[in-house]
Amino acid sequence: MHRITVVGGGFAGLTAAITAAEAGAKVTIYEAHHTLGGRARTAEGPYKTNEGPHALYKGGPHWTWLEQRGLIGELAPLPPLEAARLRLRHKGALRRTPPFAMLKLLRRTSQQAPVDVDFRTWATEIAGEEGANAAAYYSAVALFHHDPGALSAAFVQERLRRATKLPPEAHYPRGGWASVIDRMAARAWNLGVRMETLSRVDSLDEHGRHGPVIVATSLDAARRLLRDDSLTWTSGRTVLIDLAVRTRRGDAFAVSDLDAAGWIERFTAQDRTLAPAGEQLVQGQIPIAPHESRATGIARAEELLDLGFPGWRERVTWRREAIAGGRTGAVDLPGTSWRDRPAVDRGDGVYLAGDQVAAPGVLSEVSFNSALTAVSLAFDIRRRAGLDLKEA
């Protein structure tokens, strides 16, 4: 029986552990916190917040893998009336529809954008400066970056395509990410995976290493653990704001900022279990530049709240703010793609899994695909595990 050690009990770590255990490996997970989940945790208490959006994108191997194992669970569909309450801020005012120039660009999604040109330059040639900027900022919902237009055109185009696809690819597990994580942890347990929580790993040899090791942590944590300064990649810096407000008829479902990067969403529009009766849970993500302060991001979030949630200040029952730096996934600059990110195989039986490594996909799909790749490389079990690791 193969042995495998997984450092990190988040989404990537659990994916790797389940895949390896299904193929017959003896697996141990070491998690530094007292609960599993990593950035896919859902807060305990009356307000079930997530660290940023918790949508699952349907259509790729990520979704199929979860669905085949019954791990997605009940979804929280968005009622049509709520979907009609999506609002867009453009030129300082709320709109129901995007500018025509942006629509012109969306109709050209079949034209493959180049990797080595920034999105703003490429899109401006098709839809003009106004359409290019609006499309770039709209894509920030899947990017967490303050200037999406400066990123690789191919990288942004794929996220814009999937964020605007109809019917929508984004689906919400009822109860937040925790419901998915709990099901994954239960499956891992039933497969015999040993899960050691409150077990921070500072050296790969401290627990008596047996067999391959998959490091399924943030890239920053992996760099420190492996003492490898090459483990870096560009990511976003995002202000997160969570609010509970008393229910008011007419509140927007979501407000997307087309004048800058930012998104505010009322998550209880599709899942009433996230807040007590009579209250709504609103979460915002406002990407900020490296030189910008947290206060700048909060001020921009409040501008969107003023537009989409009139009187919100008098209705607040709970509030929390945070800043996420380097914890929002990889972004690819012009001339780079996912293949250029830190490789999964680090040599000497050590493999990386996470959302900033060399694997395709959108948001959590990168963690998933890298975890499958790591297990496949570690034990060469592609055929036995039934893995399909083709590019997403």
Secondary structure, 3 states (H helix, E strand, C coil): CCEEEEECCEHHHHHHHHHHHHCCCEEEEECCCCCCEHHHCECCCCCCCECCCCCEECCCHHHHHHHHCCCCCCECCCCHHHHCCEEEEECCEEECCCCHHHHHHHCCCCCCCCCCCEHHHHHHHHHHHHHHHHHHHHHHHHCCCCCHHHCEHHHHHHHHHHHCCCCCCEECECCCHHHHHHHHHHHHHHCCCEEECCCCCCCCCCCCCCCCEEECCCHHHHHHHHCCCCCCCCEEEEEEEEEEEECCCCCCCEEEECCCCCEEEEHHHCCHHHCCCCEEEEEEEEECCCCCCHHHHHHHHHHHHHHHCCCHHHHEEEEEEEEEEEEEEECCCCCCCHHHCCCCEEECCEEECCCCCCCCCCCHHHHHHHHHHHHHHHHCCHHHHCCCCCCC
